[in-house]
Amino acid sequence: MDAAEQSRFVLSLPVPEVSDIIKRFPAELRPRGNALLDQVVKNEAAKLARIDQLIPLLDQGNPHKGKELFFAEKSKCATCHQINSEGKQVGPNLSNIGANRAPRDLLESIIFPSSTIVRDYESFNVVLTDGRVLTGLIIREDSDNLDLQQQTGKIDRLLKEDIEEVVPNTVSIMPNGLEKTLTEAELADVIAYLMTLKKPQLAQKP
Ligand code: HEC
C-alpha cells in the first residue's frame, strides 16, 4: 500500500478502530495519525448531518414509483438484490427488509453502504501471484479452490496456488455514490417501497 492508499483505507474505518490504530503509531508519526483521526471524526459528523437532512423527506416517498425504480436500469438495485424471486442475488435478499429495518437504517445502507456491512457480505481483496487484485464475496472454499463473486455477479473459481493473499475489505461491494445517481425524491421513493416489504422468508421450493 502506498501512503495515499493507506490514508484511504484508514478513512474507511470506524472512529474507535482508527483511534486504536493511531495509539500504536510511533511517536514521530502521531501528528499525521491525529490529523487522520480528525478527518474520520469530521467525515462521520458530515454523514450524520446528511442523514438528518434527508430523513424528513422520506415521508413523501411513493412506494409505487420506488418499486419501478428498484427494478430499473438506472438504479441497478435489482442487479444485486432479489425481492420476491425477482432480481439477482449478489447482495442480501430484501423481500422482508421492511420488517427488519427502520427507514433511517435503510437510508444509511443506501447512501453510505460501508457504514455497516451485513454479516456474510463482507468482501475480500484477493491478491494473485501474477499481481492482479480481485474484490468480491467468498461464496465457496475448499482445499484447492476459492470461488469469488464480483460486483457484477460473475463468479471466478480461483486456484489456491495462484493466490498470494486474502485481505478483508472494509468497503461494501454495494456501490458508493448511489446518492448521486438518484435524486432525493427517488431515494425517498425507493425507501418507501422497501418499507412495504414485510414478507417472512419462506423456505425455497425445490
Ligand atoms: C453491486 C451490487 C449492489 C447494488 C447495485 C446495490 N446493492 Fe444494496 N447491497 C449490496 C451488498 C453486497 C450488500 C450487503 C453489504 C452491505 O451491507 O453493504 C447490500 C446491502 C443493502 C442494504 C442493507 C440490507 C440490510 O439487511 O441491512 C439495502 C437496504 C440495500 N443494499 C439497498 C439497495 C438499493 C435500494 C439499491 C439500488 C439503489 C442497491 N442496494 C444497489 C450490493 C448491491
Boltz pocket constraint, residues with backbone or C-beta under 6 A from the ligand:
constraints:
  - pocket:
      binder: B
      contacts: [[A, 70], [A, 75], [A, 76], [A, 77], [A, 78], [A, 79], [A, 80], [A, 81], [A, 90], [A, 91], [A, 92], [A, 97], [A, 101], [A, 105], [A, 106], [A, 109], [A, 110], [A, 113], [A, 114], [A, 116], [A, 117], [A, 118], [A, 121], [A, 122], [A, 151], [A, 152], [A, 172], [A, 173], [A, 174], [A, 175], [A, 178], [A, 190]]
      max_distance: 6.0
